[in-house]
Each structure stands twice: as structure tokens, then as C-alpha cells.
Amino acid sequence: MPENFVKTEKLDSAYRLVIVAAKRSKELQRGAPLRVESPARKHTTLAIQEVKAGKVEFKNLDKRVPGAVVETT
């Protein structure tokens, strides 16, 4: 579980933060530009910081279906 998780309107659980950050981390590994300034160098750390800062847009495609896909943009 990520440290200092704060529930927001979009991030309803720490698990959603982890899922969205994992997808963003893959984008960063493939060369996507950073959206936040940070001394961190690890893609996972940067991705979590971006999601928590609200710099990564995502939507839950269907909350009623278990295992619904989360799309990042």
C-alpha cells in the first residue's frame, strides 16, 4: 500500500492509485515525457507522484464489472 495515501474524488482507493500508476510507469518506461518535476529517477515513483498530483487523467470504464479496465490518457 502506498505511503501517505489520501482519498480524493477520483482516487477512491489505494488500489486504484497502484493500478493507474503501474500503467503510467509503463508509459514512462517507453519514453513518455514527465509531467512533474522530481528528484526521483524510478519510473514507479515518478508515476505515483504524477497520479497523486492529478497530472494523469484516467477513467474507470465500468465500476460494476469486476476487473474493469482503467484507461489512462
C-alpha positions in Angstrom: 0.0 0.0 0.0 1.5 3.4 -0.9 2.5 5.6 1.9 0.5 8.8 2.6 -2.5 7.7 0.5 -5.1 10.4 0.6 -8.6 9.6 -0.7 -9.8 12.1 -3.3 -12.8 12.3 -5.6 -11.0 10.4 -8.4 -8.8 8.1 -6.3 -11.3 6.2 -4.2 -8.7 3.6 -3.0 -5.0 3.0 -2.8 -5.5 0.0 -5.1 -6.8 2.4 -7.9 -3.7 4.5 -7.4 -1.4 1.5 -7.8 -3.2 0.3 -11.0 -3.1 3.8 -12.6 0.5 4.4 -11.5 1.5 1.0 -12.9 0.1 1.8 -16.3 1.7 5.3 -16.2 5.0 3.7 -15.2 4.9 1.6 -18.4 4.3 4.7 -20.4 7.4 6.4 -18.8 9.5 3.3 -19.5 8.6 3.6 -23.1 9.8 7.2 -23.2 6.7 9.3 -22.3 7.6 12.8 -21.1 7.5 13.6 -17.4 4.5 15.6 -16.1 6.1 16.6 -12.7 9.4 17.9 -11.6 11.0 15.5 -9.2 14.4 14.4 -8.0 13.2 10.8 -8.2 14.5 8.7 -11.0 12.5 5.4 -10.7 9.6 5.2 -13.1 7.2 3.8 -10.5 8.0 6.6 -8.0 7.5 9.2 -10.7 4.3 7.6 -11.8 2.8 7.7 -8.3 3.8 11.3 -7.9 2.2 12.2 -11.2 -1.1 10.4 -10.3 -1.2 12.0 -6.8 -0.6 15.4 -8.4 -3.5 15.0 -10.7 -1.4 15.0 -13.8 -2.6 11.7 -15.1 -6.1 11.5 -16.5 -8.0 8.2 -16.1 -11.5 6.9 -16.0 -12.9 3.7 -14.7 -14.8 2.3 -17.7 -17.3 0.2 -15.7 -17.4 0.1 -11.9 -19.9 -2.7 -11.9 -17.8 -5.2 -13.8 -15.1 -7.0 -11.8 -11.7 -6.5 -13.4 -12.8 -3.4 -15.4 -10.1 -1.8 -17.4 -8.7 1.5 -16.3 -7.7 3.8 -19.2 -5.0 6.4 -18.9 -4.5 9.3 -21.2 
